[in-house]
């Protein structure tokens, strides 16, 4: 067998743990990731608005000045609608997998039995037992006590998380989808995640003020300093999503990523195999806008980095590009700011972040680290200068 044929054989043997009857779930997961990517694309344009998403004003008092929020840029209506579509797609992946597995085990279901097939999200053992009992009369054999499918369902239940079952991914997925399907689209809001004082060197995590997990309100005071004192700070606004019927507002993209990752790497493999998740894990996304003669082969070329992670990289790289333009342009023999910006723009987000990770933040003044950082910055300056010279030819 030549190398090309051998490579094809290896690739087409991938995902042998995923039977043909469940191949469609990979497309559902890919669709969910595409929806999350659309959320990310919309948020990126919103969060990188040239004028910012917050309007602030300084109010002078008798002894202190206060920084007050005077306006918050409205979040595009498309965001909560896309979020609702994404979480529903994730829940569909679980429900469709469960139904397909039950029909494989029990044969085609009549309408009465089919109506009671669903994935419960029981926060207590007693609630799960009530759910099982309610299906004793009309449920299919696979939902009866002692069945292998029921064992797999039970293994995914939130009640196994003893400390806070309400925060189990399946409980959260049910919470979000029930709200978006029956009440309203997802509820999102701008949060101020943290404030970082930039006047302290070296920087420390202790200098970062973590803000409450609540929406930012117009009129809210976010900083207060004595008159005559100037404290440079960096604000970190983010977009939160409300967990229905709670006061929790976690970061939207993180919530979506954690739910999607759990469904893809835990829920689906465990429902299909009944064992520890096998390798390889399903891709976050693969091409589903065209048909494939060999779906398994198509999966092997899928993307393994989630849309949410790519979004985080994109936001991080955008911030790093701004900082590096400012830093490198101050160095001797540096090209212009515009040329440095063009060089950084030619690099991928991951390449920009990798270069930034080369720099070490010292906890105390350490000459060796300072000199090492400066040498790395000089190398970046030289790369920018070479790029500018080559661009002129």
C-alpha positions as CSV (number, residue, x, y, z in Angstrom):
1,X,0.0,0.0,0.0
2,X,1.5,3.4,-1.0
3,X,1.7,6.2,1.5
4,X,-1.2,8.2,0.1
5,X,-3.6,5.2,0.3
6,X,-2.2,4.3,3.7
7,X,-2.9,7.8,5.0
8,X,-6.4,7.7,3.5
9,X,-7.1,4.4,5.3
10,X,-5.9,5.8,8.6
11,X,-8.1,8.9,8.3
12,X,-11.2,7.0,7.2
13,X,-10.8,4.7,10.2
14,X,-11.0,7.7,12.5
15,X,-14.0,8.1,14.7
16,X,-14.7,4.4,14.6
17,X,-16.5,4.9,18.0
18,X,-19.1,7.0,16.1
19,X,-21.6,4.6,14.3
20,X,-23.1,5.7,11.0
21,X,-26.4,6.3,12.7
22,X,-24.8,9.1,14.7
23,X,-22.7,10.7,12.0
24,X,-25.3,13.5,11.7
25,X,-24.6,14.8,15.2
26,X,-21.2,16.0,14.0
27,X,-22.9,18.3,11.6
28,X,-25.2,19.6,14.3
29,X,-22.2,20.4,16.5
30,X,-20.6,22.1,13.5
31,X,-23.7,24.2,13.0
32,X,-23.7,25.2,16.7
33,X,-20.1,26.3,16.4
34,X,-20.9,28.3,13.3
35,X,-23.7,30.1,15.2
36,X,-21.3,30.8,18.0
37,X,-18.9,32.2,15.4
38,X,-21.6,34.5,14.2
39,X,-22.1,35.7,17.8
40,X,-18.4,36.3,18.1
41,X,-18.3,38.2,14.8
42,X,-21.1,40.5,15.8
43,X,-19.6,41.0,19.3
44,X,-16.2,41.8,17.8
45,X,-17.5,44.6,15.8
46,X,-19.4,45.9,18.8
47,X,-16.6,45.5,21.3
48,X,-14.0,47.2,19.0
49,X,-16.2,50.2,18.3
50,X,-13.8,53.2,17.7
51,X,-15.5,55.3,20.4
52,X,-15.8,52.4,22.8
53,X,-18.9,50.9,24.3
54,X,-18.9,53.0,27.4
55,X,-19.4,56.7,27.8
56,X,-17.8,58.1,31.0
57,X,-17.8,61.4,32.7
58,X,-15.7,62.8,35.6
59,X,-17.7,64.5,38.4
60,X,-15.8,66.7,40.8
61,X,-16.9,66.7,44.4
62,X,-15.6,68.5,47.5
63,X,-12.8,66.1,48.2
64,X,-13.0,63.5,45.5
65,X,-13.6,63.1,41.8
66,X,-15.8,60.3,40.6
67,X,-15.9,58.5,37.2
68,X,-19.5,57.9,36.3
69,X,-21.0,55.8,33.5
70,X,-23.2,58.2,31.4
71,X,-24.0,55.8,28.5
72,X,-23.6,52.2,27.3
73,X,-23.7,51.3,23.6
74,X,-26.7,49.1,22.9
75,X,-25.9,45.5,22.2
76,X,-27.0,44.4,18.7
77,X,-30.4,42.6,18.8
78,X,-28.8,39.9,16.6
79,X,-26.6,38.7,19.5
80,X,-29.3,37.2,21.9
81,X,-31.2,35.7,18.9
82,X,-28.0,33.9,17.7
83,X,-27.2,32.8,21.3
84,X,-30.7,31.3,21.6
85,X,-30.2,29.4,18.3
86,X,-26.8,28.1,19.4
87,X,-27.9,26.7,22.7
88,X,-31.0,25.1,21.1
89,X,-28.7,23.5,18.5
90,X,-26.5,22.1,21.3
91,X,-29.5,20.6,23.0
92,X,-30.7,19.2,19.7
93,X,-27.4,17.4,19.4
94,X,-28.1,15.6,22.6
95,X,-31.8,14.9,22.0
96,X,-31.2,13.6,18.4
97,X,-28.4,11.3,19.6
98,X,-30.6,9.9,22.3
99,X,-33.5,9.3,20.0
100,X,-31.3,7.6,17.4
101,X,-29.7,5.3,19.9
102,X,-33.1,4.3,21.4
103,X,-34.5,3.5,17.9
104,X,-31.4,1.5,17.1
105,X,-31.9,-0.5,20.3
106,X,-35.7,-0.8,20.3
107,X,-36.7,-0.4,16.6
108,X,-39.0,2.2,15.2
109,X,-41.1,3.8,18.0
110,X,-44.8,4.4,17.8
111,X,-45.9,8.0,18.4
112,X,-46.9,7.4,22.1
113,X,-43.4,6.0,23.0
114,X,-41.6,8.6,20.9
115,X,-43.3,11.5,22.8
116,X,-41.7,10.6,26.1
117,X,-38.1,10.3,24.7
118,X,-36.1,13.2,26.0
119,X,-33.0,14.0,28.0
120,X,-33.8,14.9,31.6
121,X,-31.7,17.3,33.6
122,X,-32.4,16.1,37.1
123,X,-30.7,18.0,39.9
124,X,-31.6,15.4,42.5
125,X,-31.6,11.6,42.5
126,X,-35.2,11.6,43.6
127,X,-36.2,13.8,40.6
128,X,-34.5,11.4,38.3
129,X,-36.3,8.4,39.8
130,X,-39.6,10.2,39.3
131,X,-38.7,10.9,35.7
132,X,-37.9,7.2,35.1
133,X,-41.1,6.1,36.8
134,X,-43.2,8.4,34.7
135,X,-42.0,6.5,31.6
136,X,-42.6,3.0,33.0
137,X,-46.0,2.6,31.3
138,X,-45.6,4.2,27.8
139,X,-41.8,4.6,27.4
140,X,-39.7,2.4,25.1
141,X,-37.7,-0.5,26.6
142,X,-34.5,1.6,26.6
143,X,-36.1,4.0,29.1
144,X,-37.0,1.2,31.5
145,X,-35.0,0.4,34.6
146,X,-31.9,-1.7,34.0
147,X,-31.4,-0.7,30.3
148,X,-28.0,0.3,29.0
149,X,-29.3,3.6,27.5
150,X,-30.9,4.6,30.8
151,X,-27.5,3.9,32.5
152,X,-25.9,6.3,30.1
153,X,-28.6,8.9,30.6
154,X,-28.2,8.7,34.4
155,X,-24.4,9.1,34.2
156,X,-24.9,12.5,32.6
157,X,-27.3,13.9,35.2
158,X,-26.6,17.1,37.2
159,X,-27.3,15.4,40.6
160,X,-23.8,13.7,40.3
161,X,-22.4,17.2,40.9
162,X,-23.0,17.2,44.7
163,X,-21.9,20.8,45.5
164,X,-23.8,22.8,42.9
165,X,-25.9,20.6,40.6
166,X,-27.6,23.8,39.3
167,X,-24.3,24.7,37.6
168,X,-23.8,21.4,35.9
169,X,-23.6,21.9,32.1
170,X,-26.7,19.9,31.4
171,X,-28.7,21.9,34.0
172,X,-27.5,25.1,32.4
173,X,-28.2,24.0,28.9
174,X,-31.8,23.1,30.0
175,X,-32.1,26.4,31.8
176,X,-31.0,28.5,28.7
177,X,-33.0,26.5,26.1
178,X,-36.2,26.3,28.1
179,X,-36.1,30.1,28.5
180,X,-35.2,30.8,24.9
181,X,-37.8,28.4,23.5
182,X,-40.7,29.3,25.7
183,X,-40.2,32.8,27.1
184,X,-37.7,35.1,25.3
185,X,-34.4,35.1,23.6
186,X,-31.2,35.1,25.7
187,X,-30.8,38.2,28.0
188,X,-27.4,39.9,27.5
189,X,-25.9,43.0,29.0
190,X,-22.6,44.8,29.3
191,X,-20.5,44.0,32.4
192,X,-17.4,45.6,33.7
193,X,-15.3,42.6,34.4
194,X,-12.3,44.3,36.0
195,X,-10.4,47.5,36.4
196,X,-6.6,47.4,36.3
197,X,-4.5,50.2,37.8
198,X,-1.7,51.0,35.4
199,X,0.3,53.2,37.7
200,X,1.8,50.3,39.7
201,X,5.0,48.7,38.5
202,X,5.5,45.9,38.4
203,X,1.9,44.9,37.7
204,X,0.3,42.5,40.0
205,X,-3.0,40.5,39.9
206,X,-3.7,42.1,43.3
207,X,-3.9,45.5,41.5
208,X,-6.8,44.2,39.4
209,X,-10.2,45.1,40.9
210,X,-12.7,42.3,40.1
211,X,-16.1,43.8,39.5
212,X,-19.5,42.3,40.6
213,X,-21.1,39.9,38.1
214,X,-23.9,42.3,37.3
215,X,-24.9,44.5,34.3
216,X,-23.4,48.0,34.2
217,X,-25.9,50.7,34.8
218,X,-26.0,54.3,33.6
219,X,-25.2,56.5,36.6
220,X,-23.0,53.9,38.2
221,X,-19.7,55.2,39.8
222,X,-16.9,52.9,38.7
223,X,-14.0,54.8,40.3
224,X,-13.4,57.5,43.0
225,X,-10.1,59.2,43.7
226,X,-9.0,62.1,45.9
227,X,-8.9,65.5,44.1
228,X,-5.5,66.2,42.5
229,X,-4.7,62.5,42.1
230,X,-4.6,61.0,38.7
231,X,-4.8,57.2,38.5
232,X,-4.5,55.7,35.0
233,X,-6.6,52.6,34.7
234,X,-7.5,50.0,32.1
235,X,-11.2,49.0,31.9
236,X,-12.2,45.5,30.8
237,X,-15.9,45.6,29.7
238,X,-17.4,42.3,28.6
239,X,-20.7,40.9,27.6
240,X,-22.6,38.8,30.1
241,X,-25.5,36.5,29.7
242,X,-28.2,36.1,32.4
243,X,-28.8,32.6,33.7
244,X,-32.6,32.6,33.8
245,X,-34.2,32.9,37.2
246,X,-30.9,33.7,38.8
247,X,-28.8,36.8,39.4
248,X,-25.8,35.3,37.7
249,X,-24.3,37.1,34.6
250,X,-21.3,35.0,33.5
251,X,-19.3,36.0,30.4
252,X,-21.4,35.2,27.4
253,X,-18.7,33.7,25.2
254,X,-17.3,31.6,28.1
255,X,-20.7,30.3,28.9
256,X,-21.3,29.2,25.3
257,X,-17.9,27.7,25.0
258,X,-18.2,25.6,28.2
259,X,-21.6,24.3,27.1
260,X,-20.5,23.5,23.6
261,X,-17.3,21.8,24.8
262,X,-19.2,19.6,27.3
263,X,-21.8,18.5,24.7
264,X,-19.1,17.7,22.2
265,X,-16.5,16.0,24.4
266,X,-18.7,14.5,27.1
267,X,-22.4,14.2,26.5
268,X,-22.3,12.9,22.9
269,X,-19.5,10.4,23.3
270,X,-20.9,9.0,26.6
271,X,-24.4,8.7,25.1
272,X,-23.0,6.9,22.1
273,X,-20.4,4.6,23.7
274,X,-21.4,4.4,27.4
275,X,-17.7,4.7,28.3
276,X,-15.1,7.3,29.0
277,X,-15.0,9.7,26.0
278,X,-12.9,7.9,23.3
279,X,-10.3,9.5,21.0
280,X,-10.3,11.4,18.8
281,X,-12.8,14.0,20.0
282,X,-15.3,15.3,17.4
283,X,-14.1,18.4,15.7
284,X,-15.6,21.7,16.7
285,X,-16.5,22.3,13.1
286,X,-16.1,20.9,9.6
287,X,-17.4,21.9,6.2
288,X,-21.2,21.4,6.2
289,X,-22.2,23.7,3.3
290,X,-21.2,21.1,0.8
291,X,-22.0,17.4,0.6
292,X,-19.4,14.7,1.3
293,X,-19.0,11.3,-0.3
294,X,-17.1,10.2,2.8
295,X,-18.4,12.0,5.9
296,X,-15.8,10.4,8.2
297,X,-13.0,11.6,6.0
298,X,-14.5,15.1,6.1
299,X,-14.4,15.0,9.9
300,X,-10.7,14.4,10.0
301,X,-10.1,17.8,8.3
302,X,-12.3,19.6,10.8
303,X,-11.4,22.5,13.0
304,X,-10.3,21.6,16.6
305,X,-10.3,25.2,18.0
306,X,-13.7,26.5,19.0
307,X,-15.3,29.7,17.7
308,X,-15.2,31.1,21.2
309,X,-11.5,30.5,21.6
310,X,-10.8,32.1,18.2
311,X,-12.9,35.1,19.4
312,X,-10.8,35.4,22.5
313,X,-7.6,35.2,20.5
314,X,-8.9,37.8,18.1
315,X,-9.8,40.3,20.9
316,X,-6.5,39.6,22.7
317,X,-4.5,40.1,19.5
318,X,-6.3,43.4,18.7
319,X,-5.2,44.7,22.1
320,X,-1.7,43.4,21.8
321,X,-1.3,45.0,18.3
322,X,-2.2,48.4,19.8
323,X,0.2,48.0,22.7
324,X,3.1,46.8,20.5
325,X,2.7,49.6,18.0
326,X,3.0,52.1,20.8
327,X,6.0,50.3,22.4
328,X,8.0,49.5,19.2
329,X,7.5,52.9,17.7
330,X,9.4,54.5,20.7
331,X,12.5,52.4,20.1
332,X,15.5,53.7,18.2
333,X,15.6,53.0,14.5
334,X,12.0,51.9,14.6
335,X,9.8,52.2,11.4
336,X,6.8,54.4,11.5
337,X,3.7,53.5,13.6
338,X,1.8,52.9,10.4
339,X,4.5,50.4,9.1
340,X,4.6,48.6,12.5
341,X,0.8,48.3,12.4
342,X,0.9,46.9,8.9
343,X,3.5,44.3,9.9
344,X,1.4,43.2,12.9
345,X,-1.7,43.1,10.7
346,X,0.1,40.7,8.4
347,X,0.5,38.2,11.3
348,X,-2.2,35.9,12.4
349,X,-3.8,36.4,15.8
350,X,-2.1,33.4,17.1
351,X,1.3,34.6,15.8
352,X,0.8,38.0,17.5
353,X,-0.1,36.3,20.8
354,X,2.8,34.0,20.6
355,X,5.2,36.9,20.2
356,X,3.6,38.6,23.2
357,X,4.0,35.4,25.3
358,X,7.7,35.6,24.7
359,X,7.8,38.6,27.0
360,X,8.1,37.9,30.8
361,X,6.4,40.2,33.4
362,X,8.8,40.4,36.3
363,X,7.3,40.3,39.8
364,X,10.2,42.5,41.0
365,X,12.9,44.4,39.2
366,X,15.1,41.8,37.7
367,X,17.7,43.1,35.3
368,X,18.1,39.8,33.4
369,X,14.4,39.7,32.6
370,X,14.3,43.4,31.6
371,X,17.3,42.9,29.2
372,X,15.7,39.7,27.8
373,X,12.4,41.5,27.1
374,X,14.2,44.4,25.5
375,X,16.2,42.0,23.2
376,X,12.9,40.3,22.1
377,X,11.3,43.7,21.5
378,X,14.3,44.7,19.4
379,X,13.9,41.5,17.3
380,X,10.2,42.5,16.7
381,X,11.3,46.0,15.7
382,X,13.7,44.5,13.2
383,X,11.0,42.2,11.8
384,X,8.7,45.2,11.4
385,X,11.5,47.2,9.7
386,X,12.3,44.3,7.2
387,X,8.6,44.0,6.4
388,X,8.4,47.7,5.7
389,X,11.4,47.6,3.4
390,X,10.1,44.6,1.5
391,X,6.7,46.2,1.1
392,X,8.4,49.2,-0.6
393,X,9.9,47.0,-3.4
